[in-house]
Amino acid sequence: MKTKLFVSGLLLLLLSSCSKYLDKTPDEDLTLKDVFASRLHTEAFLTSMYAGQEWDINPVDPGNRAPWTGSSDEMEITFPGSYVHYLNNGGWNSQNILDNWQFAYQTIRKANLFLENIDQLPFQDGYTQENKNSWLGETYFLRAYDHFMLFRLYGAFPIMDRAWNTSEDFTTIKRSPVEACVDFIVKDCDKAIDLLPIAVSSDKLGRATRAAALALKARVLLYAASPLFNGNNDFKSFKDPDGVNLFPQSYDANKWKVAADAAKACIDACEAGGYGLYTAAGNEPLQNYTNIFLQNHNKEVLWATNYQAFQHLERCSNPLSYGGYSIMSVSQQLVDAYRDTLGRNVITGYNADGTPVINSATGYTENGFTAAAGKYWPAGVSNMYVNREPRFYASVHFSGQMWKNTAIQMWYSGKDGASKNASDFSKTGYVLRKFSNPLINIVTNTGWDLKTFIYFRLGEQYLNYAEALNESQGPVADVYKYVNAIRNRSGLPNLQDGLSKEDMRAQIWQERRIELAFEGHRYFDTRRWKIAAATNSGNLYGLNITAGTSATDASFYKRTVVEKRVFLAPRDYFWPVPQSELDKDHNLQQSMYW
């Protein structure tokens, strides 16, 4: 069959798998030769690759590919149809798994077709070598990015460095070793780094840049240095059909140095190119953090995708009386993780029965209600929510807090409580606030703005560098420097001097949990650190949403088990390959333990 590409509007290339093509009538179609004879069609082909990069955007709906937030210890998703429930109750398998495998390879195939055909495009109609270099750089980046999406889910995966023909034997495709996968992604990043500008003009926002490629390189090397991928004994015996080891056989400490160097190179190049940590006017801590996600393409953003108004996210993360669904229910565990205003942990651990071990030095208590208002909380709220760090108030809706000039009421009979809707309500007594715009009025359908979703930002790179450097050299000066920069931006003091490597590791892990909350990192961080068996198994807690008749009804504020979660280690550290893919290729092995 002659390979054809259907063009409608901006040339949407939809290849359902490596071996499936679209058949259209001749008057609707363009061949590859036709596409790469026209600058317009070639650029549309490139643009179509970006349409598939919606990996981490929608954590709620069953058809989307981003169940990370609701299946980590950050959140419970109320919507019963969400795929996260399969992940949380152990009901997922190779038959019902979200097909992120095929989705990634669709874009990878597009990238390979582009790379193999771009030389056909003549330099005319304003098309220059500079255009070509930029387009090549974007394509190498996108190919690397989708290979990384596979890496973080499957570990070892088949590298696709060319577009296969339908006449070839697809049953010869097999997984490549983890280290080869990392090397391929890094090399594509390096190609993109050499070809792309550090930033783009305002009319090209959302396109890949050198900053994005540097950030992706740093992230994949951080993952590669982490325990899940570096000397993981649970997967040492995983081999391909020829007996080749797919995972490293021993721990390599130097991988942390390589990761630290890559993150520092990213930071230095980006800051020299005009990027920096975002701060709001007046350097107010709450606004510093809030507005990172409301000021589109601000100076901290290294790569983001434009996503129209994305009304669904606003609705899912607004309480019921504000026109929302209260579906994105923040866990009590994450609420506990936020420190006090002096940067101290208010809860230092949990007893066997799940009750918290409270740090009495902070004055934190879960009893009673405050008589006095503070900078970020009104009078009358539970003492649990008093004197917490600013990022807590920027990230979590809780009962009594003011939102859009009225107080939130998530106790049972409150206007935002479980009694008000049979299906949509917060299952934990908390709702996500981060990303929400207070100027939007869902009830009146006004104030909608254009949104972006951030894939890479400089704040993450600060924490990537600090983590890798601490693992490589211990808590040297630069580790303190970059962690403190993140803390200071959100109103917290510097870390205390003299921390051990282990103590600093704990601080960095907690800092990532707070700073990067709900951005898709926690799910993968707990896996690469190999702690997901502890964080994602057992009881997830919230408040007692079936109780409460007023803001000061103590029965509502009782810690309550929301869900008992299942995580089977080591099996669940990697996703199963869809059975439909295994049925096509007997050399493509299922993930280990599945």
Buried (B, 14 or more C-beta within 10 A) or exposed (E): EEEBBBBEEEBBBBBEBBEEBBEBEEEEBBEBEEBBBBBEBBBBBBBBBBBBBBBBBBBBBBEBBBBBBBBBBBBBBBBEEBBBBBBBEBEBEBEEBBBBBBBBBBBBBBBBBBBEBBEEBEEEEEBEEEBBBBBBBBBBBBBBBBBBBBBBBBBBBBBBBEBBEEEEEBEEBBBBBBBBBBBBBBBBBBBBBEBBBBBBEEEEBBBBBBBBBBBBBBBBBBBBBBBBBBBBEBBBEBBBEEEEBBBBEEEBEEBBBBBBBBBBBBBEBBBEBEBEBBBBEEEBBBBBBBBBBBBBBBBBBBBBBBBEBBEBBBBBBBBBBBBBBBBBBBBBBBBBBBBBBEBBBBBEEBEEEEEBEBBEEBEBEBEEBBEEEBEBBBEBBBBBBBBBBBBBBBBBBBBBBBBBEEBBBBBBBBBBBBBBEEEBBBBBBBBBBBBBBBEBBBEEEEEBEEBBBBBBBBBBBBBBBBBBBBBBBBBEEBBBBBBBBBBBBBBBEEBEEEBEEEBBBEBBBBBBBBBBBBBBBBBBBBBBBBBBBEBBBBBBBBBBBEBBBEBBBBEBBEBBEBBEBBBEBBBBBBBBBBBBBBEBBEBBBEBBBB
